[in-house]
């Protein structure tokens, strides 16, 4: 094992896997757009995707070709777009991740909804299925445990503007940082 301080993977291995991630942020948006169009209208074509995402038909065509080449979608003779099993799985994972991150950022960390949505969107296609699963389990744990809910409520209260202002007024932010003990022998 290389010198990686006991970690199972070196940072270069992790970075390489990140770079090899099959889905880009843009591809995730295209897949979600196809999914939404199919739910709303029962079908999706490249022109519909372009309109939904506010891009040119040419840009959509290039992006959809790359997504098709990666095995996430197929296109029939009528130019209708369909998910492969791999594409359906990717959409489920992206949507699940987005939903879990949004709930965590907004409901637990009390991040303003629009910022929480934007941050969730940035992360949705980057995290592993295991991480998303653990986040969902954590959210379920918090929802089912009174002590955890009290902790979240206490955290939210501590970041309210009045609480922050009160701490500042009472000198909490003016106190010097605790001094570290020196290790002089």
C-alpha positions in Angstrom: 0.0 0.0 0.0 1.3 3.4 -0.9 1.9 6.0 1.8 -1.6 7.3 2.3 -1.8 7.4 6.0 -3.9 4.3 6.5 -6.6 5.3 3.9 -7.7 2.5 1.6 -7.2 4.6 -1.5 -4.6 7.2 -2.4 -5.8 10.6 -3.3 -4.6 10.1 -6.9 -6.8 7.0 -7.2 -9.8 8.9 -5.8 -9.1 11.7 -8.2 -8.8 9.3 -11.2 -12.1 7.7 -10.3 -13.7 11.2 -10.0 -12.3 12.1 -13.5 -13.7 8.8 -14.9 -17.1 9.6 -13.5 -19.4 8.7 -16.4 -21.9 11.5 -15.7 -21.0 15.2 -15.9 -23.1 17.9 -14.3 -24.6 18.8 -17.7 -25.4 15.1 -18.5 -27.3 14.9 -15.2 -29.4 17.8 -16.2 -30.2 16.3 -19.6 -31.2 13.0 -18.0 -33.4 14.7 -15.4 -35.0 16.8 -18.2 -35.7 13.6 -20.2 -37.3 12.0 -17.2 -39.4 15.1 -16.4 -40.6 15.3 -20.0 -41.5 11.6 -20.1 -43.5 12.1 -16.9 -45.2 15.2 -18.1 -45.9 14.3 -21.7 -45.2 10.6 -22.0 -42.3 11.2 -24.4 -39.2 13.2 -24.9 -37.4 14.3 -28.0 -34.2 16.2 -28.5 -36.1 19.3 -29.4 -38.2 19.1 -26.2 -35.1 18.6 -24.1 -33.4 21.7 -25.8 -36.5 23.8 -25.1 -36.8 22.6 -21.4 -33.1 23.3 -20.7 -33.0 26.6 -22.7 -30.3 25.4 -25.1 -30.0 25.3 -28.9 -31.1 22.2 -30.7 -27.5 21.7 -31.9 -26.2 21.8 -28.3 -28.8 19.4 -27.2 -28.1 17.1 -30.1 -24.3 17.0 -29.3 -25.0 16.4 -25.6 -27.6 13.7 -26.2 -25.2 11.9 -28.6 -22.6 11.7 -25.8 -25.2 10.5 -23.4 -26.3 7.9 -25.9 -22.7 6.8 -26.5 -22.3 6.2 -22.8 -25.3 3.9 -22.8 -27.8 5.9 -20.8 -30.4 6.5 -23.5 -31.5 5.2 -26.8 -33.4 6.9 -29.6 -36.0 5.3 -31.9 -36.8 6.0 -35.5 -39.3 8.7 -34.4 -36.6 10.5 -32.5 -38.1 9.6 -29.2 -35.7 9.2 -26.3 -35.8 6.2 -24.0 -33.7 5.3 -20.9 -31.6 2.1 -20.9 -31.6 0.3 -17.6 -28.3 2.1 -16.9 -30.0 5.5 -17.6 -33.0 4.7 -15.5 -30.7 3.8 -12.6 -28.7 7.0 -13.1 -31.8 9.1 -13.0 -33.0 7.4 -9.8 -29.7 7.9 -8.2 -29.4 11.6 -9.2 -33.0 12.4 -8.2 -32.5 10.5 -4.9 -29.2 12.3 -4.2 -30.7 15.7 -5.0 -33.7 15.1 -2.8 -31.6 13.9 0.1 -29.1 16.7 -0.1 -31.9 19.3 -0.4 -33.6 17.9 2.7 -30.3 17.8 4.6 -29.2 21.3 3.7 -32.7 22.9 4.0 -34.3 21.0 6.8 -31.3 20.1 9.0 -28.8 22.8 8.3 -31.4 25.5 7.7 -29.8 26.7 4.5 -32.2 29.0 2.5 -34.2 26.9 0.1 -32.8 28.3 -3.2 -29.2 28.0 -2.0 -29.9 24.4 -0.7 -31.4 23.5 -4.1 -28.4 25.0 -6.0 -25.9 23.2 -3.8 -27.9 19.9 -4.0 -27.8 20.3 -7.8 -24.0 20.7 -7.8 -23.5 17.5 -5.8 -26.3 15.2 -7.0 -24.3 13.4 -9.7 -21.0 13.3 -7.8 -21.7 11.3 -4.7 -21.7 7.5 -4.5 -24.8 5.5 -4.1 -23.5 4.5 -0.6 -23.1 8.1 0.5 -26.6 8.9 -0.7 -28.0 5.8 1.1 -26.2 6.8 4.3 -27.5 10.4 4.1 -31.1 9.1 3.6 -30.7 6.7 6.6 -29.4 9.6 8.7 -32.4 11.8 7.7 -34.7 8.9 8.6 -32.9 8.4 11.9 -33.2 12.1 12.7 -36.9 12.1 11.8 -37.6 9.1 14.1 -35.5 10.2 17.1 -36.7 12.9 19.5 -33.2 13.6 20.8 -31.9 14.1 17.3 -34.8 16.4 16.5 -34.0 18.4 19.6 -30.4 18.7 18.6 -31.4 19.9 15.1 -33.9 22.4 16.7 -31.1 23.6 19.0 -28.8 24.1 16.1 -31.3 26.0 14.1 -32.0 28.2 17.1 -28.3 28.9 17.5 -28.0 30.2 14.0 -31.1 32.5 14.1 -30.1 36.2 13.6 -31.3 37.1 17.1 -29.2 34.4 18.7 -26.1 35.4 16.7 -26.7 39.1 17.6 -27.3 38.2 21.2 -24.0 36.3 21.4 -22.2 39.3 19.8 -23.9 41.7 22.2 -22.8 39.7 25.2 -19.2 39.5 24.0 -19.2 35.9 22.9 -17.5 36.9 19.6 -15.2 39.3 21.3 -13.6 36.8 23.6 -10.0 35.8 22.6 -9.6 32.4 21.1 -8.6 29.8 23.7 -4.8 29.6 24.0 -3.2 26.3 23.1 -0.9 24.8 25.7 2.6 24.9 24.4 4.5 21.7 24.3 7.8 23.1 25.5 9.8 20.7 27.5 
